[in-house]
Amino acid sequence: MNQYRQKSRGAKIAVISILTVGGFFMILPFIWMVLSSLKTDAEILKIPPTIWPETFTLDNFTKLFTEMDFAIYLKNTLIIVFFSFFGLFLNAMAGYGFAKFKFKGKNKLFYLVLATMMIPGQVTMIPVYLLLNAAGLTNTMTGIVLPGLVGAFGIFLFRQFMSTISDDLLEAARLDGASEFYIFWRIVIPISRPVLAVQGILTFIAGWNSFLWPLIIANDEKFYTLSVGLQLLKGQYGSNYALQMAGATFMVIPIILIFMTFQKYILKGFNVSGMK
């Protein structure tokens, strides 16, 4: 028995060691990017290269806002993220409707929503662009935000989770005189925190990294997002690697912070049922 435990312990140590080494090599490019953003461009080109900056500087981040329009790009990106979170609750409402209400053609309509997931987004871009152009919404922030408010995947995710919520709980709330909106906001939403966290992270990443659609719908640089600005940075300052590293770091850090903040809810989402 002791020999078996020793072998099992040795195997665990070997696996942990391999995963630690692999994790280090996976995170090394990210560490290099962050530290390089704090270097001067001359130090980045220095041979042999140095990982730790000789002199820490924030000039590269300052140049993003002084020499380029990153303040405008940041504002546009935050607007898109804000309305994406508003669309998150629209998806939650639709998912709740499909999960807990009975109406004629509900299943057929839900299958129709699911069918849209099989259509690549690139296929619908031209029809959506033509519709927005006919409505006079091209080259506007409304035209950038509107198509991304709701999505089939979000509706499906909320519907599947909310289907597990006890009908008796909702009926008890109705008997107590609670309105449907009160039930949704004060009962269903708190129970759905795990799936809200998962979908919230996906929504934030999609809004923060929005690139192709703003590039297509907007002709004016004042409507560009951070991703589009990062591409412009690469074209205008292709030889300034420190500035490019600063732009990439500025894009990545918020996503990592959001994920680290809500990861506990993601793990809980695999274990928590709708009824608590």
N, C-alpha and C positions, 0 to 999 in steps of 0.2 A: 504493500500500500504506500509506504514512504517513497519507494522507488518510483511509483506511478506519479505521486505528487511532485517529486523532483523533476520528472520529465515534463509534466504539465506546466510547472512553473518555468522551466527552461524554455519551453515553446512560447509561453506568453511573453517572456522577456525578449525572445528573438523577434516575435511579431511586433512588439512595441518599438523595438529598436529600428526595425525596417521601416515602420510607419513614420517614426520620428525623422529618420534620415530623408525619406521621401517627401514628408511635409516641409522639411527645411528647403529642399531643392525646389519645391513648388512655390514657396513664398519668397525665395531669393530674388526673382525678377521684380516682385513688388517692392521689396526692401530697396533694391537698386534704384527703382524709379523714384521712390520718395526721397532717398538721400541725394540722388542726382538733382532733384528739383531745388535742393538747398545749396547747390554748388554754383560756382561761376562757370560760364561756358568754356573758359580756358582750362579749368580743372577737369572738366568732363573729357576733353580731348587730350589730356595729359597721358603719357605713356611712361611707365606702366600705369594702368588705371588704379584709382583708389576708391574703396567702397565708402569709407568714412570721410566726410568733407573736411578739408583743412580749415576752411573758414565758412561758418554757417551764414547764409544770406537769404533774405526774403525778397530780394530785388526781382527775382523771376516772377513771383506772384504779383508784385506791384505792377510790373510791366504788362501783365495780362489785362489790367484795368486802365492803365494809362496809355499804352501804345495800341491797344486793341479795345473793342467794344464789349468786353466780357461782362461789364455791369448790365448792359442791355440784354446780352444773351442769358445771363443769370435770371434777370427779371422775367423774360419770356418763358424760360424753363420752369420757374416756380409757378407761373400762371398755369402752365400746362399740367404740372403736378397737382396743383390745387383742384382744378376742374376734373382731373382724373380721379381724385379721391371723392369728389361729388358724384361722379359716375359710378364709383364703387358702391355707394349706397343705392343708386338706381338699380344696379345689378342685384344687390341684396333684396330689394323690394320685389323685383321680378322673380328671383329664386324663391322667395317666400310665397308669392302668389302661386307659382307652379307646385310648390310643395304642400300647401295647406288649404288651398281653395279649390272648389269644384265648379267648373264652368264648361260649357259646351265646346268641344274641340280642343280641350286642354292638352291631351297627349299628342295630337297631331301638330298643334302649334309648337309644343316643346321639341318634337322631332324635327320640325322645320328650323327651329333655332339651332339645334345640334348640327343639322345639315350644313349650316353656314360655316361651321368649323372646318369642313372639308375643302372650302374654297380658299386658295391662297390669297393673302392680302394684296399681292401685286396685281392679281386679276381684277380686283374691285377698285383699284386706285383710279383708273381712267374714268369709269362711270361715276364714281363719287366726285371726281374733279369736275366733270361736265355738269353735274347737278349743282355743285357749289358755284361754278362759274355762271350758270344760268340764274342763280339766286343772288349773284353779286357778292359772294363771300370769299372769292379768291384774294390773296394778298391781305388777309385780315386775320386777327387772332381768333375770331369766332370760327373761321374756316379751318384753322389748325386744330382747335379743341373739339369741335362738334363731332367728327367721325369717331373719336376715341372714347366717347362718354360711356357707351355700353359695349359689352362683348359677350359672345356666346359662351366662352369658357368660364367667365365669372358667373354668369347666370347658372350654368351647369353646376359649378362648384358649390354655390350657395344652396341650390335646390337639393343637392344630394345630402348636404349636412343638415339642412333644416327639416328634411323629411324624417330625421331621427328624433325630433323634438316631440314630446308627448302631446297628443291632442287633448288629453284630459287637463293638462296644465293650461292650455289656451282656453278651453271651455270654461274652466273655473274662473279665469280672468273675465271672460265675457259675462258670466253670471253675476260677477261682482260689479258689473256696469262699466268695465274698461272698454274704451274705444279701440278700434282696430289699429289705429296709429299708435296709441299708447301701448298696446300689446306688442307691436312690432318694435317700438323704440325702447321700452323698458324691460321687456322679457326676452324677445327673440334675439335682439342685438347683443345683450350681455352674454347670453348662452353661446352665441356664435363668435365669441372673441378669438378662438383658435383659427377658424377659417378666415376671419377678418384680418388677422395678422398675416396669414399666408398670402391672401389676395392683396393685402395692403403693400407687402413687400414687392410682389410682382407688379402692382400698379405703379409704385414709386419708381422701380427700375425702368419700366416701359416709358413713363413720362420723363424721367431724368435723361434717358438715353435717346429720346426721340430725335430722329435724324432725317430719314427719307421723306416722310410726309411734309414736315416743315420746309424742306428744301424744294419740294415740288410745288406746294401751294403758295409759297411766299416768294415774291420777286424783290422785295425790299429787305435790305440787311437788318432793318430795325425789328423784323419779326423772326430773325434766326435764333436758334437755340444753342446751348453750349456744345452739343455734338457737332453742329454745323460750324460753329466758331472754332472748334478744335481742328476741323478739317481745313478751314481757312488759315489757321495758325501754321499748320503743316506746310501749306503752299507758300505763305508769305515769309515765314521764318524757318525754311527747311534746313538751314545750316546752324540754327541756334537750338542745339539739343537740350540745353538746360531749360529754355523757355517751353519747349514741347513737353518735357518731363513735368514741369510745373502745371501745365494745362491738363495733362493726363492724371496727375495726382489730384487736382481739383475736381475732376470728374469722378474718380473712383472712391475717394475717402467717404463722402456722404452715403454711398451705397453700403459700404462696409459697416458704418456706424448704425445705419438703420437695421441691417441684418443682425448685428450683435445685440441690438436693443430688443428685437422681437423674436429672437431664435427660440426662446423658451416657450413661446406660444405655438411655434411651429412643431416642436417636439410634443407638446401637449395635444396638438391636433390629431396625432396618431392614436391617442389613448382615450381622449374625452368623448363621450357620447353626447347626444343633444340634451339628455335629461340629467340634471345634477341633483 
